Amino acid sequence: MTRSTFLKTTVAAAGLAANAPAAETSGREYIEIRKITLKSPEKQTLLETYLRDAAIPALNKLGVSHVGVFLPEKPDGDAVVYVLLRHASLETVAKSADLLSEALVQQVGASYLNLTSEDPAYERIESWLTRGIGGMPGMNLPPKDSGLYQLRIYESHNEKAAKKKIEMFDIGELAIFARCGLNAVFFGETILGPLMPNLTYMLAFADTAAKDTAWNAFRADPEWVRLKAIPGFTDKEIVTRITNLLLVPAAYSQIR
């Protein structure tokens, strides 16, 4: 593929995305990410018991189809738990805020919910809500052998640059990811939360070796080499910081 052909394809694809009818974009899923920083490692078991036995069953009942729970691959410093909630619509986002109205949560989660202010489980919960992008409007459940996950956050200096990074994935980068073994679980444009504007996504791998092999294939891919050099798509123009987290799923995670 020549540079001129690639540019023509890029422009055409962007035009199609811009002119897509509203009905085609309204079906995007929402992925909510919660980062729970615990007061101490000793509180992690209590939190995880609450998530497994009370919160996740109640969330499923309220319409949240998949709840993922992930832990740092190599814990360092504060004990942290990441919770991912898959929402088919904003309705279930709102419903999930009423978790305490579920009798199961009150009963089964009593030991967690009744902690006092003198002995809390966590410092605070940071949350952000993302919406699926055009090229990947919903979640793909990971391959069965997935044991390692990457949660990546691409921050941009303004909204226009952030949209450009999303466009880059929509018109070519997603296809390159798939070809190279970078198994995407979700891609979400953050619409509420910290570090905005940003694009947040998750990848799944069998293990570290599979991750390294896939990323090496991606970096060497000729189409990626061409795409990242096109004016308007270079990192220095549209990405200001990348956060990279390596996570492993909890045994009871519904995304694993």
C-alpha positions in Angstrom: 0.0 0.0 0.0 1.4 3.4 -1.0 1.3 6.4 1.2 -1.1 8.2 -1.1 -3.4 5.2 -1.2 -3.3 4.9 2.6 -4.2 8.6 3.0 -7.1 8.2 0.6 -8.4 5.3 2.6 -8.0 7.2 5.8 -10.0 10.2 4.5 -12.7 7.9 3.1 -13.1 6.0 6.4 -13.2 9.2 8.4 -15.9 10.5 6.1 -18.0 7.4 6.6 -17.7 7.6 10.4 -18.6 11.3 10.4 -21.7 10.6 8.2 -22.9 7.5 10.1 -26.6 7.8 11.1 -27.3 8.3 14.8 -28.9 4.8 15.1 -25.5 3.2 14.3 -23.7 5.0 17.2 -26.5 4.8 19.8 -25.7 1.1 20.6 -22.3 1.8 22.1 -21.7 0.1 25.5 -20.4 1.9 28.6 -17.6 0.6 30.6 -17.3 1.9 34.2 -13.9 1.5 35.9 -13.5 1.8 39.6 -10.1 2.0 41.3 -10.4 1.1 45.0 -7.3 2.1 47.1 -7.4 0.2 50.4 -6.4 1.4 53.8 -4.3 -1.7 54.3 -3.6 -5.0 52.6 -5.5 -6.7 55.4 -8.8 -5.1 54.2 -8.5 -6.6 50.7 -10.0 -10.0 51.7 -12.9 -8.2 53.3 -13.5 -6.1 50.1 -13.1 -9.1 47.8 -15.6 -11.2 49.8 -18.1 -8.3 49.6 -17.6 -8.0 45.8 -17.8 -11.8 45.2 -20.7 -12.7 47.4 -22.8 -9.5 47.5 -22.0 -6.8 45.0 -21.5 -8.8 41.8 -24.7 -10.9 42.2 -26.7 -7.8 42.9 -25.1 -5.9 40.0 -26.0 -8.8 37.7 -29.6 -8.7 38.9 -29.7 -5.0 38.2 -28.6 -5.6 34.6 -24.9 -5.2 34.7 -24.0 -8.3 32.6 -20.3 -8.6 33.3 -18.3 -7.4 36.3 -14.5 -7.7 36.2 -12.3 -7.6 39.2 -8.5 -7.2 38.7 -5.5 -6.9 40.9 -2.0 -5.6 40.1 0.2 -8.3 38.7 3.0 -7.1 40.9 1.6 -5.3 44.0 3.7 -2.3 44.9 2.8 0.2 47.6 -0.9 0.7 48.3 -3.2 -2.3 48.0 -5.5 -1.6 44.9 -8.4 -3.4 43.4 -9.9 -2.5 40.0 -13.5 -3.2 39.2 -14.9 -3.0 35.6 -18.7 -2.9 35.0 -20.1 -3.6 31.6 -23.2 -1.4 30.9 -25.5 -1.9 27.9 -26.9 1.6 28.5 -26.8 4.6 30.9 -29.8 3.1 32.6 -27.8 0.4 34.3 -25.2 2.9 35.2 -27.9 4.7 37.2 -29.3 1.5 38.6 -25.8 0.4 39.9 -25.9 3.5 42.2 -28.8 1.9 44.0 -26.9 -1.2 45.1 -27.7 -0.8 48.8 -31.4 -1.1 48.0 -30.8 -4.8 47.3 -31.5 -7.0 50.4 -28.7 -9.4 49.4 -26.2 -6.6 49.6 -27.3 -5.5 53.1 -27.4 -9.1 54.4 -24.3 -10.7 52.8 -22.2 -7.6 52.8 -22.9 -6.5 56.4 -19.3 -7.1 57.7 -18.0 -4.8 54.9 -20.8 -2.2 55.0 -20.8 -1.9 58.8 -17.2 -0.9 59.1 -16.8 2.3 61.2 -15.2 5.6 60.2 -12.4 4.7 62.6 -11.6 1.5 60.7 -12.6 2.0 57.0 -11.8 -0.5 54.2 -10.5 2.0 51.7 -9.2 5.5 51.3 -11.6 6.4 48.5 -13.0 5.0 45.2 -12.0 6.8 42.0 -14.4 6.1 39.1 -14.5 6.9 35.4 -17.1 6.1 32.8 -16.2 5.4 29.2 -18.2 4.9 26.0 -17.3 2.5 23.3 -15.7 4.0 20.2 -16.9 3.6 16.6 -14.5 0.8 15.6 -15.3 -1.2 18.8 -18.6 -0.1 20.3 -18.9 -2.9 22.8 -16.8 -5.3 24.9 -15.2 -8.4 23.5 -14.9 -11.1 26.1 -11.3 -12.2 26.3 -9.9 -15.6 25.1 -10.4 -18.4 27.7 -6.6 -18.7 28.3 -6.2 -15.1 29.3 -4.2 -14.6 32.5 -2.7 -11.2 32.0 -4.4 -7.9 31.2 -3.2 -4.4 30.3 -5.2 -1.4 31.2 -3.9 1.6 29.2 -4.9 5.2 29.4 -4.0 7.7 26.7 -4.3 11.3 27.8 -4.4 14.2 25.3 -3.8 17.9 25.7 -7.3 18.9 24.4 -10.6 17.4 23.1 -9.7 17.7 19.4 -6.4 15.7 19.9 -8.3 13.0 21.9 -10.8 12.6 19.1 -7.9 12.3 16.6 -6.4 9.4 18.6 -9.8 7.6 18.6 -10.0 8.2 14.8 -6.6 6.6 14.5 -7.8 3.5 16.1 -11.1 3.4 14.2 -9.5 3.7 10.7 -6.6 1.3 11.1 -5.0 0.8 14.5 -7.7 -1.6 15.8 -7.2 -3.9 12.8 -3.4 -3.9 13.3 -3.9 -4.7 17.0 -6.1 -7.7 16.1 -3.6 -9.0 13.5 -0.7 -8.8 15.9 -2.4 -10.6 18.8 -3.2 -7.6 20.9 -6.6 -8.9 22.1 -8.9 -5.9 22.8 -11.4 -6.4 25.6 -12.8 -2.8 25.3 -11.9 0.6 24.0 -13.7 3.5 25.7 -13.7 7.3 25.3 -13.9 8.7 28.9 -16.9 10.8 29.3 -16.8 11.3 33.0 -13.9 11.0 35.4 -10.3 12.1 36.0 -7.5 12.7 33.6 -9.8 13.9 30.8 -9.7 13.9 27.9 -8.5 10.4 27.5 -9.0 7.0 25.8 -9.0 4.0 28.1 -8.7 0.4 26.8 -7.9 -3.1 28.0 -6.0 -5.9 26.3 -5.9 -9.6 27.2 -3.0 -12.1 26.9 -2.2 -15.6 27.9 0.9 -14.5 29.8 3.9 -12.1 29.7 5.5 -13.9 26.8 2.4 -13.6 24.7 2.2 -9.9 25.6 5.7 -9.2 24.6 5.4 -11.1 21.3 2.3 -9.3 20.3 3.7 -5.8 21.1 6.9 -6.6 19.2 4.8 -7.7 16.2 2.8 -4.5 16.4 5.8 -2.2 16.6 7.3 -3.8 13.5 4.0 -3.9 11.5 4.5 -1.9 8.2 1.0 -0.5 8.3 1.6 0.8 11.9 4.9 2.3 10.9 3.1 4.2 8.1 0.1 5.2 10.2 2.0 6.7 13.1 4.1 8.9 10.8 1.1 10.6 9.1 0.9 14.2 10.1 -1.9 14.6 12.6 -1.5 11.1 13.9 2.0 11.4 15.5 2.2 10.8 19.3 3.6 14.2 20.0 0.5 15.8 18.3 -2.2 13.8 20.0 -0.9 12.0 23.1 0.6 13.7 26.2 0.8 10.7 28.6 0.3 7.0 28.7 -0.6 5.1 31.8 0.1 1.3 31.6 -1.2 -1.1 34.2 -0.5 -4.9 34.3 -3.3 -6.7 36.0 -4.5 -10.3 36.8 -8.1 -11.3 37.2 -9.5 -12.4 40.5 -10.8 -16.0 40.6 -14.4 -14.8 40.7 -14.0 -12.1 38.0 -16.7 -12.4 35.3 -14.3 -10.9 32.8 -11.4 -13.3 32.5 
